[in-house]
Amino acid sequence: MKVGLFINTQFPESFNLAERVPEMVAQVREARDAGFASLWFPHHWLTHPMQMLQITPVMGYIAAHAQGMTIGPNILILPPLNPVHVAEEAATFDVLTGGNFILGVGLGYRQPEFDAFGISLRERAPRFNESIGLMRRLWTEERVSHRGRFYTVDDAGIGVKPVRPGGPPLYIAGQADVSVRRAARIGDAWLIVNTSGLGKVAPLMQTYRAALREYTRTPMEFPITIECYVGARHATAHEECRGPLEYKYNAMPLGDCRTAPVRVRSRILRATGSLSATRFRSEKKSRATASFLVSIISSCAANGQACHRSER
């Protein structure tokens, strides 16, 4: 198993973002030195009043402090973006990280984001599918000619090829059967987002494995994102992180706003149900790591988000 860290880039409106950047760098350096394998970054637009640093410049800035670590978006909202632009940036990240870049992508779901880009939510899936195929061609072919439903490239090639043969791995997020089958068909891994609990993930995993057999494909790994809050005591952890998480998920509700409070409560319960700081204090050798973990999760929870990512 490899363990990575989800980097918080979302903050309440009262926070001074410039003051948060050095803290972010310090977290990354400590995570690197503590043996964390990877760093992952969220992506959204139009998040006011919640402040959110944009993913591409943040990943580029952090990459300089993450030597040897894998980095990537979790997830980049692909359909509103031009795949040529995404392919060029992903190839550049692959070069900057020495081949340690993973492109995590998903469909997106927020109506204001798609409206702002002039893209219909109904076009998410076909745009996504066309983008994946075109990006893979741009990474592997010298010159590409493509005339699709949404995008056109006329006998041209990108300015830099990825270090990794074939280009950065594509991890595709999905929380429904059709999305999971898509991940099996055109992705290098299904990026599991545990927002509804393992009870929902288990049948989706059966769907995924069946689709892998159908398409005769083998995933690189089985990455899963899990939120957790590290508190001093299990009895108090729930209340400690309730406010920050409610702020985050009420500011950016997942789907139907009418059921958002229920989902927020369930996510808080999952985040506090499986991990406590005492685990990391069982050995004297682990004290520095324990302090680091508690400070990171406490800091992230205070800013509205706290999670770890188990990669394999």
C-alpha positions in Angstrom: 0.0 0.0 0.0 1.1 3.5 -0.8 -0.3 6.5 1.1 -0.6 10.0 -0.3 -1.9 13.4 1.0 -4.7 15.4 -0.4 -3.6 19.1 -0.3 -6.1 21.6 0.9 -6.5 24.6 -1.4 -9.9 25.7 -0.2 -10.3 28.3 2.6 -13.0 30.4 4.2 -13.4 33.9 2.9 -11.9 35.4 6.1 -8.5 33.7 5.6 -5.4 35.4 4.2 -4.4 33.1 1.3 -0.9 34.5 1.1 -0.3 33.3 4.7 -1.5 29.8 3.8 1.0 29.2 1.0 4.1 28.7 3.3 2.1 26.4 5.5 1.2 24.3 2.4 4.9 24.1 1.4 5.8 23.0 4.9 3.2 20.3 4.8 4.5 19.0 1.5 8.1 18.9 2.7 7.1 17.1 5.9 5.0 14.7 4.0 7.8 14.0 1.6 10.3 13.4 4.4 7.8 11.2 6.3 7.4 8.8 3.3 4.1 9.9 1.8 4.1 8.7 -1.8 1.9 11.3 -3.5 0.2 14.7 -3.4 -3.3 15.3 -4.8 -5.1 18.5 -5.5 -8.8 19.5 -5.9 -10.3 21.5 -8.7 -13.3 23.8 -9.1 -14.2 27.2 -10.4 -16.6 29.9 -9.1 -16.5 28.9 -5.5 -17.2 32.3 -3.9 -17.5 32.9 -0.9 -15.1 30.0 -0.3 -11.7 30.9 -1.5 -9.9 28.3 -3.7 -6.4 28.4 -5.3 -6.5 27.2 -8.9 -5.0 23.8 -9.5 -2.5 24.3 -12.3 -0.3 27.1 -10.8 -0.5 25.4 -7.4 0.7 22.1 -8.7 3.5 23.7 -10.6 4.6 25.6 -7.4 4.4 22.6 -5.2 6.2 20.3 -7.6 9.5 22.1 -6.8 9.1 20.9 -3.2 7.9 17.4 -3.9 11.0 15.8 -5.3 10.3 12.1 -6.0 6.6 12.2 -5.1 3.8 11.6 -7.5 1.5 14.6 -8.0 -1.8 15.0 -9.7 -5.3 16.4 -9.7 -8.0 14.7 -7.8 -9.8 15.6 -10.0 -9.4 17.9 -12.9 -12.9 18.7 -14.4 -12.2 17.8 -18.0 -15.3 18.5 -20.1 -15.2 22.3 -20.0 -11.5 22.4 -21.0 -9.9 22.1 -24.4 -8.0 18.7 -24.5 -5.1 20.3 -26.4 -4.5 22.7 -23.6 -4.8 19.9 -21.0 -2.5 17.6 -23.0 0.2 20.3 -23.3 0.1 21.1 -19.5 0.0 17.5 -18.5 3.1 16.7 -20.7 4.9 19.7 -19.1 4.0 18.5 -15.6 5.3 15.0 -16.6 8.6 16.6 -17.6 8.8 18.8 -14.4 8.2 15.8 -12.1 10.4 13.4 -14.0 7.5 11.2 -15.1 5.8 11.3 -11.7 2.6 13.0 -12.8 -0.8 11.3 -12.9 -3.8 13.0 -14.6 -6.9 12.4 -12.5 -10.0 13.5 -14.4 -13.8 13.5 -14.0 -17.0 14.8 -15.6 -17.8 17.5 -13.1 -21.3 18.2 -11.8 -21.8 21.9 -10.9 -24.1 23.8 -13.2 -22.5 27.3 -12.6 -19.2 26.0 -13.9 -20.5 24.6 -17.1 -22.8 27.6 -17.7 -19.7 29.9 -17.4 -17.9 28.0 -20.0 -20.9 27.8 -22.3 -21.0 24.0 -22.2 -24.1 21.9 -21.6 -24.0 19.4 -18.8 -25.6 17.0 -21.3 -22.4 17.1 -23.3 -20.1 16.1 -20.4 -19.7 12.4 -21.4 -19.1 12.8 -25.1 -16.7 15.7 -24.6 -14.9 13.6 -22.0 -14.5 10.6 -24.2 -13.3 12.6 -27.2 -10.8 14.5 -25.0 -9.3 11.3 -23.6 -8.7 9.8 -27.1 -7.2 13.0 -28.5 -4.9 13.6 -25.5 -3.4 10.1 -25.8 -2.8 10.7 -29.5 -1.1 14.1 -28.8 1.2 12.5 -26.2 2.3 9.6 -28.5 2.1 10.8 -32.1 4.4 13.4 -33.7 1.6 15.1 -35.6 -2.1 14.6 -35.2 -5.1 15.2 -37.4 -8.4 15.0 -35.7 -11.8 16.2 -36.6 -14.3 15.3 -33.9 -17.7 16.4 -32.7 -16.2 19.0 -30.4 -12.5 19.4 -31.2 -10.2 19.8 -34.2 -6.5 19.5 -34.7 -5.1 19.9 -38.2 -1.8 18.1 -38.7 -0.1 19.5 -35.6 1.8 18.3 -32.6 2.3 19.4 -29.0 5.4 21.3 -28.0 6.8 18.8 -25.5 6.4 15.0 -25.2 5.9 13.4 -21.8 8.8 11.6 -20.1 6.6 8.6 -19.4 6.1 6.4 -22.4 2.5 6.8 -23.5 2.0 9.9 -21.5 0.7 10.4 -17.9 -1.6 7.7 -16.6 -5.2 8.7 -16.7 -7.2 8.0 -13.5 -10.9 8.4 -14.1 -13.3 9.2 -11.3 -16.8 7.8 -11.2 -19.6 7.1 -8.8 -22.1 5.3 -11.1 -22.0 2.1 -13.1 -21.7 4.0 -16.5 -18.7 6.0 -15.1 -17.0 3.0 -13.7 -17.3 1.1 -16.9 -15.9 4.2 -18.7 -12.9 4.1 -16.4 -12.3 0.4 -17.2 -12.6 1.1 -20.9 -10.5 4.2 -21.4 -8.7 4.8 -18.2 -5.5 3.5 -16.5 -7.3 3.2 -13.2 -10.7 3.9 -11.6 -10.2 6.8 -9.1 -12.5 5.7 -6.3 -14.0 8.6 -4.4 -15.5 7.3 -1.1 -18.2 9.9 -0.7 -21.0 7.5 0.0 -19.3 4.8 2.0 -17.8 1.5 1.2 -21.3 0.0 1.0 -21.7 1.8 -2.3 -18.1 1.3 -3.5 -18.3 -2.5 -3.2 -20.9 -3.1 -5.9 -19.2 -0.6 -8.1 -16.0 -2.5 -7.7 -17.8 -5.6 -9.0 -18.9 -3.6 -12.0 -15.4 -2.3 -12.5 -13.8 -5.8 -12.4 -16.4 -7.2 -14.7 -15.8 -4.3 -17.2 -12.0 -4.9 -17.0 -12.6 -8.5 -18.0 -14.9 -7.5 -20.8 -12.4 -5.0 -22.2 -9.4 -7.3 -21.4 -7.7 -4.5 -19.6 -5.5 -4.4 -16.4 -5.5 -1.3 -14.2 -2.3 0.2 -12.9 -3.7 0.2 -9.3 -6.8 0.7 -7.3 -6.6 4.3 -5.9 -9.2 5.4 -3.3 -9.7 8.8 -1.7 -10.8 8.6 2.0 -11.4 11.6 4.2 -10.3 11.3 7.8 -9.9 13.7 10.7 -7.2 12.9 13.3 -8.3 13.9 16.8 -6.9 13.3 20.2 -9.9 11.3 21.2 -12.6 9.5 19.2 -15.3 10.8 21.5 -14.5 14.4 20.5 -13.3 14.1 16.9 -16.8 14.4 15.5 -17.5 17.8 17.1 -14.1 19.1 16.4 -14.4 18.8 12.6 -18.1 19.3 12.3 -18.1 23.0 11.7 -15.3 23.2 9.1 -16.7 20.3 7.1 -20.2 21.6 7.2 -18.9 24.9 5.9 -17.1 23.2 3.0 -19.8 20.9 1.8 -22.7 23.4 2.3 -20.7 25.9 0.3 -20.2 23.4 -2.5 -23.1 20.9 -2.2 -22.8 17.5 -4.0 -25.7 17.4 -6.3 -29.2 18.0 -5.0 -29.0 20.8 -2.4 -32.1 19.5 -0.6 -30.2 16.5 0.7 -26.9 18.3 1.2 -27.2 18.4 5.1 -27.7 14.6 5.2 -24.7 14.0 3.0 -22.6 16.4 5.0 -23.4 14.6 8.3 -22.6 11.2 6.7 -19.2 12.5 5.5 -18.3 13.8 8.9 -19.2 10.5 10.5 -17.0 8.6 8.0 -14.2 11.1 8.4 -14.1 10.6 12.2 -14.8 6.9 12.4 -11.6 5.1 11.6 -8.5 7.0 12.7 -7.3 8.7 15.9 -4.1 10.4 16.8 -3.3 7.8 19.4 -2.5 5.3 16.6 0.5 7.4 15.7 1.8 7.9 19.2 2.2 4.2 20.0 5.9 4.3 19.4 8.3 7.0 20.5 9.8 6.9 17.0 6.5 8.1 15.5 6.1 11.2 17.6 7.3 13.6 14.9 5.1 12.0 12.3 2.2 12.0 14.8 2.6 15.7 15.4 2.8 16.4 11.7 -0.3 14.4 10.9 -2.3 16.0 13.7 -1.2 19.5 12.7 -2.0 18.9 9.0 -5.4 17.4 9.6 -6.3 20.0 12.2 -5.1 22.8 9.9 -7.0 21.4 6.9 -10.2 20.8 8.9 -10.0 24.3 10.2 -10.0 25.5 6.7 -12.8 23.2 5.6 -11.2 20.0 4.3 -9.3 17.0 5.7 -8.5 13.8 4.0 -5.9 11.2 3.2 -5.6 9.1 0.1 -4.7 5.5 0.1 -3.3 4.7 -3.3 -3.3 1.0 -3.8 
